[in-house]
């Protein structure tokens, strides 16, 4: 069983390994904030938003999200990406999906996240 932190980041539900979260606080706009998803990220909203300091491939970076909660994930809840989906996906930090009740969430490995690495491929799953 692995501990993960689930959040909604730019409208997308995802989880990161809890040990990658260095700190968390009320949301603030940060110059070094990053986005796991392509496009321009809107500024964090005040209500229910959190700024998370994560360990990433580029060192500690800020990420903001809402509906943040800690959960435990078992191996039976995790699905690796199929080879076809992995081939289509240009986000190497997205490593799988987890079924949390009736919700499917993207599993993200921040240590594989680097804004300069778009297009690299990864097939390993490491949530804990």
C-alpha positions in Angstrom: 0.0 0.0 0.0 1.3 3.5 -0.9 0.4 6.9 0.5 -0.5 9.4 -2.2 -1.8 13.0 -2.2 -4.7 13.4 -4.5 -5.6 16.8 -5.9 -7.3 18.6 -8.7 -4.7 20.5 -10.7 -6.0 22.8 -13.5 -9.2 20.8 -13.6 -7.6 17.3 -13.8 -7.7 14.9 -10.9 -4.3 13.4 -10.1 -2.2 11.8 -7.4 1.4 12.2 -6.4 3.4 10.1 -4.0 3.1 11.6 -0.6 6.9 11.5 0.0 7.4 13.9 -3.0 5.4 16.6 -1.1 7.9 18.8 0.8 5.4 21.3 2.2 1.9 22.6 1.7 0.3 25.9 2.4 -2.6 28.2 1.5 -2.5 28.9 -2.3 -0.2 31.8 -3.4 0.8 32.8 -6.9 4.4 31.7 -7.3 6.9 32.7 -9.9 8.4 29.2 -10.0 5.0 27.4 -10.1 4.8 24.5 -12.6 2.0 22.8 -14.4 1.7 19.1 -15.1 -0.5 19.8 -18.1 0.2 21.8 -21.3 -1.0 25.3 -21.7 -1.1 28.4 -19.6 -2.1 27.8 -16.0 -4.6 30.2 -14.5 -3.7 31.8 -11.1 -4.7 29.8 -8.0 -8.2 30.6 -6.6 -8.4 31.6 -2.9 -11.1 29.2 -1.8 -9.8 25.7 -1.1 -6.6 26.0 -3.1 -3.2 24.8 -1.8 0.3 25.5 -2.9 2.4 22.3 -2.7 6.2 22.3 -2.8 7.2 19.1 -4.7 10.5 17.4 -5.3 10.8 17.3 -9.2 13.4 16.4 -11.7 14.3 20.1 -11.8 14.5 20.4 -8.0 11.8 21.7 -5.6 9.0 23.4 -7.5 5.6 24.8 -6.5 2.3 23.3 -7.8 -1.1 24.5 -6.9 -4.3 22.5 -6.6 -7.7 22.0 -4.9 -9.6 19.2 -3.2 -6.3 17.9 -1.7 -6.5 14.8 0.3 -4.2 12.0 1.4 -5.2 8.4 0.5 -3.7 4.9 0.5 -3.5 3.1 -2.8 -3.1 -0.7 -3.2 -1.4 -2.4 -6.1 -4.9 -3.7 -7.2 -6.1 -0.1 -7.7 -3.2 0.8 -10.0 -3.3 0.4 -13.8 -0.2 1.0 -15.8 -0.6 2.8 -19.1 -1.1 0.5 -22.1 1.7 0.6 -24.8 -0.7 2.4 -27.2 -1.6 5.1 -24.6 2.0 5.4 -23.6 2.9 6.0 -27.2 0.3 8.7 -27.6 1.0 10.4 -24.3 3.8 13.0 -24.4 3.8 13.5 -20.6 6.6 11.3 -19.1 5.5 12.2 -15.6 2.1 10.5 -16.0 2.8 6.9 -15.1 -0.6 5.3 -14.7 -4.1 5.4 -13.4 -5.6 4.6 -10.0 -9.2 3.6 -9.3 -10.2 5.4 -6.1 -13.8 4.3 -5.5 -15.8 5.4 -8.5 -13.1 7.9 -9.5 -10.1 7.4 -11.9 -7.1 9.6 -11.3 -3.9 10.1 -13.2 -0.8 8.9 -11.2 2.0 11.5 -11.6 5.7 10.9 -10.6 7.1 14.4 -10.0 10.7 13.1 -10.2 10.0 12.5 -13.9 8.6 16.0 -14.4 10.7 18.6 -16.0 9.3 21.4 -18.2 12.2 20.8 -20.6 11.4 17.1 -21.1 8.2 17.2 -23.0 8.0 14.3 -25.4 10.3 11.9 -23.4 8.7 8.6 -22.8 8.6 6.5 -19.6 7.0 3.1 -18.8 8.0 2.6 -15.2 5.4 2.9 -12.4 6.7 4.1 -9.1 4.1 5.3 -6.6 5.7 4.3 -3.4 
